[in-house]
Amino acid sequence: MTEKEKSLKKIKTYIDSHLQEELDLDKVAKEAGYSKYHLERLFTKHYGCTLTKYIREERLKAAAIQLAFTNTSILEIAFGACYESQQAFTLAFKRLYQVSPGIYRNNIRQAVRNSVFSTVFRLGSERRLTA
């Protein structure tokens, strides 16, 4: 692994562990030891997306997990993902996942309920057949 690759991996790790904080590109670049312009070019060339896009998508992935597995309000999740409003969060979420956060949450929960029900139903049917 080259020094640049090590540095970029270190930056990804740094970003991933600071997603719930404001991530100023100057601060991230300083952490990497590059100017923000040079870091942006290196990151984009290596990972195929800009730092800003990477940060936004990682925050939205974390938010999607929270929506699916917690009862935390959408507003709280939006603030935790560093959005200034639920509306801004909803627009960004919808751009990435093609559905609003509320619909996403409902769809995931419905899928889990259906999966659990079908598993329980299937197991119950198997027990009746073997009895």
N, C-alpha and C positions, 0 to 999 in steps of 0.2 A: 504494500500500500504506500503510495507516494505521500509526501508531506501535505500536498494540497488535499488529497483525499482524506487524510487524517484530520486536517483542519475543518473540512466540510462536514465530516461525520461528527466532530466535536460541536460544530455549530448546530447541526440538527438535534443533537442530544440536548444542548443548551436551550434551544427553542422549545423542544418537547417538554422540558421540565419547567418552563416559564410561560406556558400558554395562557394561564389565567392572569398574567400581568401584562401591562403595556410593554410591548416589545418595539422599542425605538430602533430603527435600522442603524443609526449611529452607534448605539450601545452594542448591538449584535456584532457590527463590524469591528468595533474596538475589541470585543471578546475574541474575535478571530484573528486580530492583528492585521486587518486589511482596511482599505478605505471602503465606504459603503458601495461605491460604484464598482470597484474591483470585485468585492464579495458578491454583489448582485450578478455580475457577469459570470463569475466562476460557478456560482450556485445554479444559475439558469442553464449554463452549458452542461454541467454535471448531472443535474436532476431533471432538466427539461421543463422547469417552471420557475417563476420568480420567487424570491423569498416571501414577498407579500402574499402571493397566491398560496404558497405552501403553508404559511402561518394561518391564513384564513380557512383553508380546507381542513387543517388539523384541528382548529378550534371547532369547526362545524362537525367534524367526526366525533369529537369528544361530546359535543352537545347532543348529537344523535343518540349516543350511548346513554346519556343522562335521560333523554326523553323516553327511551325504551325501557329503562330499568329503574327509574326513580319516579317519585311523585312531585319532584321539585317543579315549581311553577315555570312556565315558559319565560316569564319576565326575569326570574332569577337566573335561569340558564343563559338567557341573552346577556345579562350583565356579567356573568361568569366567563362568557366567551368574549368579553371586552367589546360588546356592542353598546352603544349609547342609548338605544331604545329597542323595544320589542319589534317595532316596525322595521328598523334597519336589519335586525337579526332575521326576521321572517323573510324579507326580500333576499338576503344572502342565502339562507337555508333553502328557499324555494328554487333559487338559481342552481344550486348544487344537486338537490334531491328531487326537484320537480313537484314537490308537494309542500304545503305549509307545515310548520312544526306540529301543530295540533292534529292535523290529518295523519302525519307520519306516526305520531304517538299512538293514535287510535288504531291505525293499520297494524302496527307492530303488536299491540296488545291483543287485537282480534286474532292475528295469526298465531300468537302464543296460545290463546284460549282454544282455538280450533285444533292446534297441534296436540295440546294436552288432552282435549276431549277425544280426539280420534285415537290417541294412544291408549287412553283408559278404555274406550269403547272396544278397540281391537283386542286388548288384553282380556277384557271381560268376555268377549266372544270366544277367544281361544280357551278360556277356562271352562266355559259351558260346553264346548266341543269335546274337551278331554275328560269331562266328568262323567 
